[in-house]
């Protein structure tokens, strides 16, 4: 069963959950704030110096459909 999430990405965080180089770069990742299941992906990205709504899913097909040009988006 797939899961979908809506979260707030705060200013100063990367739209990633984990990084092997985390300690070397001292970056902040969404994985530091949210405990999401393995295989969860962000639908789109927000830059580090921005904040806002971020959609997450474990369903690659849903991710592809939303990121396609067929779905209208407003930024």
mmCIF file of the N, C-alpha and C atoms, coordinates in Angstrom:
data_MODEL
# 
_entry.id   MODEL 
# 
loop_
_atom_site.group_PDB 
_atom_site.id 
_atom_site.type_symbol 
_atom_site.label_atom_id 
_atom_site.label_alt_id 
_atom_site.label_comp_id 
_atom_site.label_asym_id 
_atom_site.label_entity_id 
_atom_site.label_seq_id 
_atom_site.pdbx_PDB_ins_code 
_atom_site.Cartn_x 
_atom_site.Cartn_y 
_atom_site.Cartn_z 
_atom_site.occupancy 
_atom_site.B_iso_or_equiv 
_atom_site.pdbx_formal_charge 
_atom_site.auth_seq_id 
_atom_site.auth_comp_id 
_atom_site.auth_asym_id 
_atom_site.auth_atom_id 
_atom_site.pdbx_PDB_model_num 
ATOM 1   N N  . UNK A 1 1  ? 0.845  -1.171 0.000   1.00 0.00 ? 1  UNK A N  1 
ATOM 2   C CA . UNK A 1 1  ? 0.000  0.000  0.000   1.00 0.00 ? 1  UNK A CA 1 
ATOM 3   C C  . UNK A 1 1  ? 0.899  1.246  0.000   1.00 0.00 ? 1  UNK A C  1 
ATOM 4   N N  . UNK A 1 2  ? 0.634  2.158  -0.924  1.00 0.00 ? 2  UNK A N  1 
ATOM 5   C CA . UNK A 1 2  ? 1.407  3.394  -1.022  1.00 0.00 ? 2  UNK A CA 1 
ATOM 6   C C  . UNK A 1 2  ? 0.907  4.416  -0.021  1.00 0.00 ? 2  UNK A C  1 
ATOM 7   N N  . UNK A 1 3  ? 1.815  5.308  0.359   1.00 0.00 ? 3  UNK A N  1 
ATOM 8   C CA . UNK A 1 3  ? 1.469  6.392  1.289   1.00 0.00 ? 3  UNK A CA 1 
ATOM 9   C C  . UNK A 1 3  ? 1.815  7.722  0.637   1.00 0.00 ? 3  UNK A C  1 
ATOM 10  N N  . UNK A 1 4  ? 1.037  8.743  1.005   1.00 0.00 ? 4  UNK A N  1 
ATOM 11  C CA . UNK A 1 4  ? 1.248  10.092 0.498   1.00 0.00 ? 4  UNK A CA 1 
ATOM 12  C C  . UNK A 1 4  ? 1.263  11.033 1.695   1.00 0.00 ? 4  UNK A C  1 
ATOM 13  N N  . UNK A 1 5  ? 2.110  12.045 1.623   1.00 0.00 ? 5  UNK A N  1 
ATOM 14  C CA . UNK A 1 5  ? 2.266  12.983 2.729   1.00 0.00 ? 5  UNK A CA 1 
ATOM 15  C C  . UNK A 1 5  ? 2.279  14.405 2.194   1.00 0.00 ? 5  UNK A C  1 
ATOM 16  N N  . UNK A 1 6  ? 1.839  15.319 3.017   1.00 0.00 ? 6  UNK A N  1 
ATOM 17  C CA . UNK A 1 6  ? 1.973  16.754 2.766   1.00 0.00 ? 6  UNK A CA 1 
ATOM 18  C C  . UNK A 1 6  ? 2.724  17.297 3.974   1.00 0.00 ? 6  UNK A C  1 
ATOM 19  N N  . UNK A 1 7  ? 3.870  17.913 3.721   1.00 0.00 ? 7  UNK A N  1 
ATOM 20  C CA . UNK A 1 7  ? 4.662  18.448 4.828   1.00 0.00 ? 7  UNK A CA 1 
ATOM 21  C C  . UNK A 1 7  ? 5.062  19.890 4.543   1.00 0.00 ? 7  UNK A C  1 
ATOM 22  N N  . UNK A 1 8  ? 5.516  20.565 5.563   1.00 0.00 ? 8  UNK A N  1 
ATOM 23  C CA . UNK A 1 8  ? 6.051  21.913 5.417   1.00 0.00 ? 8  UNK A CA 1 
ATOM 24  C C  . UNK A 1 8  ? 7.566  21.812 5.372   1.00 0.00 ? 8  UNK A C  1 
ATOM 25  N N  . UNK A 1 9  ? 8.172  22.323 4.283   1.00 0.00 ? 9  UNK A N  1 
ATOM 26  C CA . UNK A 1 9  ? 9.623  22.380 4.193   1.00 0.00 ? 9  UNK A CA 1 
ATOM 27  C C  . UNK A 1 9  ? 10.054 23.746 4.691   1.00 0.00 ? 9  UNK A C  1 
ATOM 28  N N  . UNK A 1 10 ? 10.757 23.783 5.811   1.00 0.00 ? 10 UNK A N  1 
ATOM 29  C CA . UNK A 1 10 ? 11.173 25.087 6.342   1.00 0.00 ? 10 UNK A CA 1 
ATOM 30  C C  . UNK A 1 10 ? 12.369 25.672 5.602   1.00 0.00 ? 10 UNK A C  1 
ATOM 31  N N  . UNK A 1 11 ? 12.536 26.955 5.749   1.00 0.00 ? 11 UNK A N  1 
ATOM 32  C CA . UNK A 1 11 ? 13.677 27.680 5.202   1.00 0.00 ? 11 UNK A CA 1 
ATOM 33  C C  . UNK A 1 11 ? 14.969 27.048 5.728   1.00 0.00 ? 11 UNK A C  1 
ATOM 34  N N  . UNK A 1 12 ? 15.966 26.915 4.866   1.00 0.00 ? 12 UNK A N  1 
ATOM 35  C CA . UNK A 1 12 ? 17.278 26.434 5.279   1.00 0.00 ? 12 UNK A CA 1 
ATOM 36  C C  . UNK A 1 12 ? 17.463 24.929 5.222   1.00 0.00 ? 12 UNK A C  1 
ATOM 37  N N  . UNK A 1 13 ? 16.437 24.199 4.826   1.00 0.00 ? 13 UNK A N  1 
ATOM 38  C CA . UNK A 1 13 ? 16.539 22.737 4.720   1.00 0.00 ? 13 UNK A CA 1 
ATOM 39  C C  . UNK A 1 13 ? 16.545 22.326 3.256   1.00 0.00 ? 13 UNK A C  1 
ATOM 40  N N  . UNK A 1 14 ? 17.248 21.238 2.960   1.00 0.00 ? 14 UNK A N  1 
ATOM 41  C CA . UNK A 1 14 ? 17.250 20.666 1.618   1.00 0.00 ? 14 UNK A CA 1 
ATOM 42  C C  . UNK A 1 14 ? 16.077 19.706 1.481   1.00 0.00 ? 14 UNK A C  1 
ATOM 43  N N  . UNK A 1 15 ? 15.537 19.594 0.281   1.00 0.00 ? 15 UNK A N  1 
ATOM 44  C CA . UNK A 1 15 ? 14.404 18.692 0.012   1.00 0.00 ? 15 UNK A CA 1 
ATOM 45  C C  . UNK A 1 15 ? 14.894 17.265 -0.181  1.00 0.00 ? 15 UNK A C  1 
ATOM 46  N N  . UNK A 1 16 ? 15.751 16.810 0.693   1.00 0.00 ? 16 UNK A N  1 
ATOM 47  C CA . UNK A 1 16 ? 16.283 15.451 0.677   1.00 0.00 ? 16 UNK A CA 1 
ATOM 48  C C  . UNK A 1 16 ? 16.127 14.880 2.080   1.00 0.00 ? 16 UNK A C  1 
ATOM 49  N N  . UNK A 1 17 ? 16.182 13.559 2.159   1.00 0.00 ? 17 UNK A N  1 
ATOM 50  C CA . UNK A 1 17 ? 15.989 12.932 3.461   1.00 0.00 ? 17 UNK A CA 1 
ATOM 51  C C  . UNK A 1 17 ? 17.292 12.495 4.104   1.00 0.00 ? 17 UNK A C  1 
ATOM 52  N N  . UNK A 1 18 ? 18.274 12.091 3.308   1.00 0.00 ? 18 UNK A N  1 
ATOM 53  C CA . UNK A 1 18 ? 19.528 11.592 3.874   1.00 0.00 ? 18 UNK A CA 1 
ATOM 54  C C  . UNK A 1 18 ? 20.685 11.926 2.920   1.00 0.00 ? 18 UNK A C  1 
ATOM 55  N N  . UNK A 1 19 ? 21.854 12.028 3.505   1.00 0.00 ? 19 UNK A N  1 
ATOM 56  C CA . UNK A 1 19 ? 23.049 12.222 2.683   1.00 0.00 ? 19 UNK A CA 1 
ATOM 57  C C  . UNK A 1 19 ? 24.236 11.581 3.378   1.00 0.00 ? 19 UNK A C  1 
ATOM 58  N N  . UNK A 1 20 ? 25.059 10.878 2.623   1.00 0.00 ? 20 UNK A N  1 
ATOM 59  C CA . UNK A 1 20 ? 26.266 10.281 3.174   1.00 0.00 ? 20 UNK A CA 1 
ATOM 60  C C  . UNK A 1 20 ? 27.289 11.328 3.563   1.00 0.00 ? 20 UNK A C  1 
ATOM 61  N N  . UNK A 1 21 ? 27.156 12.529 2.987   1.00 0.00 ? 21 UNK A N  1 
ATOM 62  C CA . UNK A 1 21 ? 28.109 13.601 3.271   1.00 0.00 ? 21 UNK A CA 1 
ATOM 63  C C  . UNK A 1 21 ? 27.524 14.629 4.228   1.00 0.00 ? 21 UNK A C  1 
ATOM 64  N N  . UNK A 1 22 ? 26.486 14.277 4.922   1.00 0.00 ? 22 UNK A N  1 
ATOM 65  C CA . UNK A 1 22 ? 25.779 15.218 5.787   1.00 0.00 ? 22 UNK A CA 1 
ATOM 66  C C  . UNK A 1 22 ? 26.708 15.910 6.780   1.00 0.00 ? 22 UNK A C  1 
ATOM 67  N N  . UNK A 1 23 ? 27.533 15.159 7.484   1.00 0.00 ? 23 UNK A N  1 
ATOM 68  C CA . UNK A 1 23 ? 28.389 15.744 8.507   1.00 0.00 ? 23 UNK A CA 1 
ATOM 69  C C  . UNK A 1 23 ? 29.467 16.634 7.905   1.00 0.00 ? 23 UNK A C  1 
ATOM 70  N N  . UNK A 1 24 ? 29.965 16.268 6.723   1.00 0.00 ? 24 UNK A N  1 
ATOM 71  C CA . UNK A 1 24 ? 31.017 17.056 6.094   1.00 0.00 ? 24 UNK A CA 1 
ATOM 72  C C  . UNK A 1 24 ? 30.520 18.430 5.661   1.00 0.00 ? 24 UNK A C  1 
ATOM 73  N N  . UNK A 1 25 ? 29.284 18.512 5.229   1.00 0.00 ? 25 UNK A N  1 
ATOM 74  C CA . UNK A 1 25 ? 28.751 19.767 4.704   1.00 0.00 ? 25 UNK A CA 1 
ATOM 75  C C  . UNK A 1 25 ? 27.907 20.540 5.709   1.00 0.00 ? 25 UNK A C  1 
ATOM 76  N N  . UNK A 1 26 ? 27.563 19.929 6.815   1.00 0.00 ? 26 UNK A N  1 
ATOM 77  C CA . UNK A 1 26 ? 26.742 20.574 7.852   1.00 0.00 ? 26 UNK A CA 1 
ATOM 78  C C  . UNK A 1 26 ? 25.429 21.119 7.298   1.00 0.00 ? 26 UNK A C  1 
ATOM 79  N N  . UNK A 1 27 ? 24.862 20.428 6.329   1.00 0.00 ? 27 UNK A N  1 
ATOM 80  C CA . UNK A 1 27 ? 23.578 20.825 5.756   1.00 0.00 ? 27 UNK A CA 1 
ATOM 81  C C  . UNK A 1 27 ? 22.439 20.246 6.581   1.00 0.00 ? 27 UNK A C  1 
ATOM 82  N N  . UNK A 1 28 ? 21.271 20.867 6.465   1.00 0.00 ? 28 UNK A N  1 
ATOM 83  C CA . UNK A 1 28 ? 20.078 20.363 7.141   1.00 0.00 ? 28 UNK A CA 1 
ATOM 84  C C  . UNK A 1 28 ? 19.174 19.703 6.102   1.00 0.00 ? 28 UNK A C  1 
ATOM 85  N N  . UNK A 1 29 ? 18.694 18.494 6.418   1.00 0.00 ? 29 UNK A N  1 
ATOM 86  C CA . UNK A 1 29 ? 17.873 17.713 5.503   1.00 0.00 ? 29 UNK A CA 1 
ATOM 87  C C  . UNK A 1 29 ? 16.506 17.457 6.125   1.00 0.00 ? 29 UNK A C  1 
ATOM 88  N N  . UNK A 1 30 ? 15.488 17.279 5.272   1.00 0.00 ? 30 UNK A N  1 
ATOM 89  C CA . UNK A 1 30 ? 14.150 16.979 5.778   1.00 0.00 ? 30 UNK A CA 1 
ATOM 90  C C  . UNK A 1 30 ? 14.137 15.732 6.645   1.00 0.00 ? 30 UNK A C  1 
ATOM 91  N N  . UNK A 1 31 ? 15.040 14.794 6.383   1.00 0.00 ? 31 UNK A N  1 
ATOM 92  C CA . UNK A 1 31 ? 15.145 13.594 7.196   1.00 0.00 ? 31 UNK A CA 1 
ATOM 93  C C  . UNK A 1 31 ? 15.508 13.892 8.645   1.00 0.00 ? 31 UNK A C  1 
ATOM 94  N N  . UNK A 1 32 ? 16.057 15.075 8.898   1.00 0.00 ? 32 UNK A N  1 
ATOM 95  C CA . UNK A 1 32 ? 16.348 15.481 10.274  1.00 0.00 ? 32 UNK A CA 1 
ATOM 96  C C  . UNK A 1 32 ? 15.066 15.849 11.022  1.00 0.00 ? 32 UNK A C  1 
ATOM 97  N N  . UNK A 1 33 ? 14.029 16.219 10.280  1.00 0.00 ? 33 UNK A N  1 
ATOM 98  C CA . UNK A 1 33 ? 12.772 16.672 10.888  1.00 0.00 ? 33 UNK A CA 1 
ATOM 99  C C  . UNK A 1 33 ? 11.663 15.630 10.851  1.00 0.00 ? 33 UNK A C  1 
ATOM 100 N N  . UNK A 1 34 ? 11.621 14.870 9.757   1.00 0.00 ? 34 UNK A N  1 
ATOM 101 C CA . UNK A 1 34 ? 10.512 13.946 9.528   1.00 0.00 ? 34 UNK A CA 1 
ATOM 102 C C  . UNK A 1 34 ? 11.033 12.516 9.391   1.00 0.00 ? 34 UNK A C  1 
ATOM 103 N N  . UNK A 1 35 ? 10.364 11.588 10.031  1.00 0.00 ? 35 UNK A N  1 
ATOM 104 C CA . UNK A 1 35 ? 10.691 10.173 9.912   1.00 0.00 ? 35 UNK A CA 1 
ATOM 105 C C  . UNK A 1 35 ? 9.739  9.568  8.885   1.00 0.00 ? 35 UNK A C  1 
ATOM 106 N N  . UNK A 1 36 ? 10.230 9.433  7.653   1.00 0.00 ? 36 UNK A N  1 
ATOM 107 C CA . UNK A 1 36 ? 9.387  8.910  6.577   1.00 0.00 ? 36 UNK A CA 1 
ATOM 108 C C  . UNK A 1 36 ? 9.872  7.516  6.188   1.00 0.00 ? 36 UNK A C  1 
ATOM 109 N N  . UNK A 1 37 ? 8.981  6.681  5.688   1.00 0.00 ? 37 UNK A N  1 
ATOM 110 C CA . UNK A 1 37 ? 9.361  5.318  5.309   1.00 0.00 ? 37 UNK A CA 1 
ATOM 111 C C  . UNK A 1 37 ? 10.386 5.287  4.178   1.00 0.00 ? 37 UNK A C  1 
ATOM 112 N N  . UNK A 1 38 ? 11.180 4.242  4.156   1.00 0.00 ? 38 UNK A N  1 
ATOM 113 C CA . UNK A 1 38 ? 12.133 4.019  3.067   1.00 0.00 ? 38 UNK A CA 1 
ATOM 114 C C  . UNK A 1 38 ? 11.381 4.019  1.734   1.00 0.00 ? 38 UNK A C  1 
ATOM 115 N N  . UNK A 1 39 ? 11.966 4.619  0.722   1.00 0.00 ? 39 UNK A N  1 
ATOM 116 C CA . UNK A 1 39 ? 11.338 4.657  -0.598  1.00 0.00 ? 39 UNK A CA 1 
ATOM 117 C C  . UNK A 1 39 ? 10.432 5.854  -0.817  1.00 0.00 ? 39 UNK A C  1 
ATOM 118 N N  . UNK A 1 40 ? 10.332 6.737  0.163   1.00 0.00 ? 40 UNK A N  1 
ATOM 119 C CA . UNK A 1 40 ? 9.509  7.942  0.008   1.00 0.00 ? 40 UNK A CA 1 
ATOM 120 C C  . UNK A 1 40 ? 10.286 8.956  -0.809  1.00 0.00 ? 40 UNK A C  1 
ATOM 121 N N  . UNK A 1 41 ? 9.607  9.589  -1.754  1.00 0.00 ? 41 UNK A N  1 
ATOM 122 C CA . UNK A 1 41 ? 10.255 10.585 -2.609  1.00 0.00 ? 41 UNK A CA 1 
ATOM 123 C C  . UNK A 1 41 ? 9.463  11.883 -2.599  1.00 0.00 ? 41 UNK A C  1 
ATOM 124 N N  . UNK A 1 42 ? 10.183 12.969 -2.739  1.00 0.00 ? 42 UNK A N  1 
ATOM 125 C CA . UNK A 1 42 ? 9.540  14.276 -2.851  1.00 0.00 ? 42 UNK A CA 1 
ATOM 126 C C  . UNK A 1 42 ? 9.036  14.447 -4.276  1.00 0.00 ? 42 UNK A C  1 
ATOM 127 N N  . UNK A 1 43 ? 7.853  15.011 -4.413  1.00 0.00 ? 43 UNK A N  1 
ATOM 128 C CA . UNK A 1 43 ? 7.304  15.334 -5.730  1.00 0.00 ? 43 UNK A CA 1 
ATOM 129 C C  . UNK A 1 43 ? 7.681  16.779 -5.996  1.00 0.00 ? 43 UNK A C  1 
ATOM 130 N N  . UNK A 1 44 ? 8.773  16.967 -6.712  1.00 0.00 ? 44 UNK A N  1 
ATOM 131 C CA . UNK A 1 44 ? 9.315  18.298 -6.930  1.00 0.00 ? 44 UNK A CA 1 
ATOM 132 C C  . UNK A 1 44 ? 10.311 18.638 -5.835  1.00 0.00 ? 44 UNK A C  1 
ATOM 133 N N  . UNK A 1 45 ? 10.834 19.802 -5.915  1.00 0.00 ? 45 UNK A N  1 
ATOM 134 C CA . UNK A 1 45 ? 11.850 20.253 -4.955  1.00 0.00 ? 45 UNK A CA 1 
ATOM 135 C C  . UNK A 1 45 ? 11.589 21.709 -4.604  1.00 0.00 ? 45 UNK A C  1 
ATOM 136 N N  . UNK A 1 46 ? 12.006 22.069 -3.422  1.00 0.00 ? 46 UNK A N  1 
ATOM 137 C CA . UNK A 1 46 ? 12.065 23.478 -3.031  1.00 0.00 ? 46 UNK A CA 1 
ATOM 138 C C  . UNK A 1 46 ? 13.517 23.776 -2.717  1.00 0.00 ? 46 UNK A C  1 
ATOM 139 N N  . UNK A 1 47 ? 14.015 24.912 -3.164  1.00 0.00 ? 47 UNK A N  1 
ATOM 140 C CA . UNK A 1 47 ? 15.403 25.284 -2.913  1.00 0.00 ? 47 UNK A CA 1 
ATOM 141 C C  . UNK A 1 47 ? 15.644 25.462 -1.424  1.00 0.00 ? 47 UNK A C  1 
ATOM 142 N N  . UNK A 1 48 ? 16.901 25.346 -1.037  1.00 0.00 ? 48 UNK A N  1 
ATOM 143 C CA . UNK A 1 48 ? 17.272 25.486 0.374   1.00 0.00 ? 48 UNK A CA 1 
ATOM 144 C C  . UNK A 1 48 ? 16.794 26.812 0.972   1.00 0.00 ? 48 UNK A C  1 
ATOM 145 N N  . UNK A 1 49 ? 16.936 27.953 0.273   1.00 0.00 ? 49 UNK A N  1 
ATOM 146 C CA . UNK A 1 49 ? 16.497 29.214 0.867   1.00 0.00 ? 49 UNK A CA 1 
ATOM 147 C C  . UNK A 1 49 ? 15.000 29.509 0.676   1.00 0.00 ? 49 UNK A C  1 
ATOM 148 N N  . UNK A 1 50 ? 14.186 28.480 0.476   1.00 0.00 ? 50 UNK A N  1 
ATOM 149 C CA . UNK A 1 50 ? 12.744 28.702 0.352   1.00 0.00 ? 50 UNK A CA 1 
ATOM 150 C C  . UNK A 1 50 ? 12.012 27.779 1.307   1.00 0.00 ? 50 UNK A C  1 
ATOM 151 N N  . UNK A 1 51 ? 10.749 28.074 1.513   1.00 0.00 ? 51 UNK A N  1 
ATOM 152 C CA . UNK A 1 51 ? 9.920  27.234 2.378   1.00 0.00 ? 51 UNK A CA 1 
ATOM 153 C C  . UNK A 1 51 ? 8.557  27.069 1.745   1.00 0.00 ? 51 UNK A C  1 
ATOM 154 N N  . UNK A 1 52 ? 7.831  26.035 2.158   1.00 0.00 ? 52 UNK A N  1 
ATOM 155 C CA . UNK A 1 52 ? 6.497  25.851 1.636   1.00 0.00 ? 52 UNK A CA 1 
ATOM 156 C C  . UNK A 1 52 ? 6.037  24.415 1.661   1.00 0.00 ? 52 UNK A C  1 
ATOM 157 N N  . UNK A 1 53 ? 4.909  24.191 1.017   1.00 0.00 ? 53 UNK A N  1 
ATOM 158 C CA . UNK A 1 53 ? 4.269  22.881 0.960   1.00 0.00 ? 53 UNK A CA 1 
ATOM 159 C C  . UNK A 1 53 ? 5.063  21.945 0.062   1.00 0.00 ? 53 UNK A C  1 
ATOM 160 N N  . UNK A 1 54 ? 5.261  20.731 0.527   1.00 0.00 ? 54 UNK A N  1 
ATOM 161 C CA . UNK A 1 54 ? 5.969  19.731 -0.253  1.00 0.00 ? 54 UNK A CA 1 
ATOM 162 C C  . UNK A 1 54 ? 5.184  18.431 -0.184  1.00 0.00 ? 54 UNK A C  1 
ATOM 163 N N  . UNK A 1 55 ? 4.944  17.844 -1.348  1.00 0.00 ? 55 UNK A N  1 
ATOM 164 C CA . UNK A 1 55 ? 4.234  16.567 -1.428  1.00 0.00 ? 55 UNK A CA 1 
ATOM 165 C C  . UNK A 1 55 ? 5.241  15.435 -1.465  1.00 0.00 ? 55 UNK A C  1 
ATOM 166 N N  . UNK A 1 56 ? 4.959  14.366 -0.718  1.00 0.00 ? 56 UNK A N  1 
ATOM 167 C CA . UNK A 1 56 ? 5.798  13.177 -0.701  1.00 0.00 ? 56 UNK A CA 1 
ATOM 168 C C  . UNK A 1 56 ? 4.938  11.978 -1.022  1.00 0.00 ? 56 UNK A C  1 
ATOM 169 N N  . UNK A 1 57 ? 5.545  10.960 -1.632  1.00 0.00 ? 57 UNK A N  1 
ATOM 170 C CA . UNK A 1 57 ? 4.810  9.743  -1.947  1.00 0.00 ? 57 UNK A CA 1 
ATOM 171 C C  . UNK A 1 57 ? 5.757  8.553  -1.991  1.00 0.00 ? 57 UNK A C  1 
ATOM 172 N N  . UNK A 1 58 ? 5.192  7.382  -1.834  1.00 0.00 ? 58 UNK A N  1 
ATOM 173 C CA . UNK A 1 58 ? 5.943  6.150  -2.050  1.00 0.00 ? 58 UNK A CA 1 
ATOM 174 C C  . UNK A 1 58 ? 5.583  5.545  -3.405  1.00 0.00 ? 58 UNK A C  1 
ATOM 175 N N  . UNK A 1 59 ? 4.746  6.244  -4.170  1.00 0.00 ? 59 UNK A N  1 
ATOM 176 C CA . UNK A 1 59 ? 4.249  5.750  -5.449  1.00 0.00 ? 59 UNK A CA 1 
ATOM 177 C C  . UNK A 1 59 ? 4.919  6.513  -6.595  1.00 0.00 ? 59 UNK A C  1 
ATOM 178 N N  . UNK A 1 60 ? 5.844  5.849  -7.303  1.00 0.00 ? 60 UNK A N  1 
ATOM 179 C CA . UNK A 1 60 ? 6.551  6.491  -8.404  1.00 0.00 ? 60 UNK A CA 1 
ATOM 180 C C  . UNK A 1 60 ? 5.646  6.938  -9.531  1.00 0.00 ? 60 UNK A C  1 
ATOM 181 N N  . UNK A 1 61 ? 4.576  6.186  -9.806  1.00 0.00 ? 61 UNK A N  1 
ATOM 182 C CA . UNK A 1 61 ? 3.643  6.549  -10.876 1.00 0.00 ? 61 UNK A CA 1 
ATOM 183 C C  . UNK A 1 61 ? 2.927  7.862  -10.542 1.00 0.00 ? 61 UNK A C  1 
ATOM 184 N N  . UNK A 1 62 ? 2.490  8.007  -9.314  1.00 0.00 ? 62 UNK A N  1 
ATOM 185 C CA . UNK A 1 62 ? 1.832  9.246  -8.890  1.00 0.00 ? 62 UNK A CA 1 
ATOM 186 C C  . UNK A 1 62 ? 2.803  10.416 -9.004  1.00 0.00 ? 62 UNK A C  1 
ATOM 187 N N  . UNK A 1 63 ? 4.037  10.192 -8.600  1.00 0.00 ? 63 UNK A N  1 
ATOM 188 C CA . UNK A 1 63 ? 5.059  11.234 -8.699  1.00 0.00 ? 63 UNK A CA 1 
ATOM 189 C C  . UNK A 1 63 ? 5.245  11.688 -10.144 1.00 0.00 ? 63 UNK A C  1 
ATOM 190 N N  . UNK A 1 64 ? 5.368  10.735 -11.047 1.00 0.00 ? 64 UNK A N  1 
ATOM 191 C CA . UNK A 1 64 ? 5.538  11.060 -12.469 1.00 0.00 ? 64 UNK A CA 1 
ATOM 192 C C  . UNK A 1 64 ? 4.333  11.810 -13.024 1.00 0.00 ? 64 UNK A C  1 
ATOM 193 N N  . UNK A 1 65 ? 3.128  11.379 -12.660 1.00 0.00 ? 65 UNK A N  1 
ATOM 194 C CA . UNK A 1 65 ? 1.916  12.023 -13.163 1.00 0.00 ? 65 UNK A CA 1 
ATOM 195 C C  . UNK A 1 65 ? 1.823  13.473 -12.698 1.00 0.00 ? 65 UNK A C  1 
ATOM 196 N N  . UNK A 1 66 ? 2.130  13.728 -11.452 1.00 0.00 ? 66 UNK A N  1 
ATOM 197 C CA . UNK A 1 66 ? 2.037  15.096 -10.925 1.00 0.00 ? 66 UNK A CA 1 
ATOM 198 C C  . UNK A 1 66 ? 3.120  15.977 -11.524 1.00 0.00 ? 66 UNK A C  1 
ATOM 199 N N  . UNK A 1 67 ? 4.314  15.441 -11.724 1.00 0.00 ? 67 UNK A N  1 
ATOM 200 C CA . UNK A 1 67 ? 5.414  16.234 -12.282 1.00 0.00 ? 67 UNK A CA 1 
ATOM 201 C C  . UNK A 1 67 ? 5.266  16.464 -13.782 1.00 0.00 ? 67 UNK A C  1 
ATOM 202 N N  . UNK A 1 68 ? 4.365  15.753 -14.434 1.00 0.00 ? 68 UNK A N  1 
ATOM 203 C CA . UNK A 1 68 ? 4.198  15.897 -15.880 1.00 0.00 ? 68 UNK A CA 1 
ATOM 204 C C  . UNK A 1 68 ? 3.607  17.260 -16.229 1.00 0.00 ? 68 UNK A C  1 
ATOM 205 N N  . UNK A 1 69 ? 3.655  17.583 -17.504 1.00 0.00 ? 69 UNK A N  1 
ATOM 206 C CA . UNK A 1 69 ? 3.076  18.838 -17.984 1.00 0.00 ? 69 UNK A CA 1 
ATOM 207 C C  . UNK A 1 69 ? 1.553  18.812 -18.010 1.00 0.00 ? 69 UNK A C  1 
ATOM 208 N N  . UNK A 1 70 ? 0.958  17.664 -17.761 1.00 0.00 ? 70 UNK A N  1 
ATOM 209 C CA . UNK A 1 70 ? -0.492 17.529 -17.804 1.00 0.00 ? 70 UNK A CA 1 
ATOM 210 C C  . UNK A 1 70 ? -1.172 18.082 -16.553 1.00 0.00 ? 70 UNK A C  1 
ATOM 211 N N  . UNK A 1 71 ? -0.401 18.285 -15.493 1.00 0.00 ? 71 UNK A N  1 
ATOM 212 C CA . UNK A 1 71 ? -0.956 18.806 -14.243 1.00 0.00 ? 71 UNK A CA 1 
ATOM 213 C C  . UNK A 1 71 ? -0.505 20.253 -14.096 1.00 0.00 ? 71 UNK A C  1 
ATOM 214 N N  . UNK A 1 72 ? -1.461 21.172 -13.980 1.00 0.00 ? 72 UNK A N  1 
ATOM 215 C CA . UNK A 1 72 ? -1.132 22.587 -13.847 1.00 0.00 ? 72 UNK A CA 1 
ATOM 216 C C  . UNK A 1 72 ? -0.570 22.868 -12.458 1.00 0.00 ? 72 UNK A C  1 
ATOM 217 N N  . UNK A 1 73 ? 0.516  23.631 -12.420 1.00 0.00 ? 73 UNK A N  1 
ATOM 218 C CA . UNK A 1 73 ? 1.156  23.967 -11.160 1.00 0.00 ? 73 UNK A CA 1 
ATOM 219 C C  . UNK A 1 73 ? 1.307  25.486 -11.075 1.00 0.00 ? 73 UNK A C  1 
ATOM 220 N N  . UNK A 1 74 ? 1.245  25.996 -9.882  1.00 0.00 ? 74 UNK A N  1 
ATOM 221 C CA . UNK A 1 74 ? 1.467  27.421 -9.667  1.00 0.00 ? 74 UNK A CA 1 
ATOM 222 C C  . UNK A 1 74 ? 2.534  27.589 -8.599  1.00 0.00 ? 74 UNK A C  1 
ATOM 223 N N  . UNK A 1 75 ? 3.525  28.416 -8.891  1.00 0.00 ? 75 UNK A N  1 
ATOM 224 C CA . UNK A 1 75 ? 4.640  28.613 -7.966  1.00 0.00 ? 75 UNK A CA 1 
ATOM 225 C C  . UNK A 1 75 ? 4.617  29.999 -7.402  1.00 0.00 ? 75 UNK A C  1 
# 
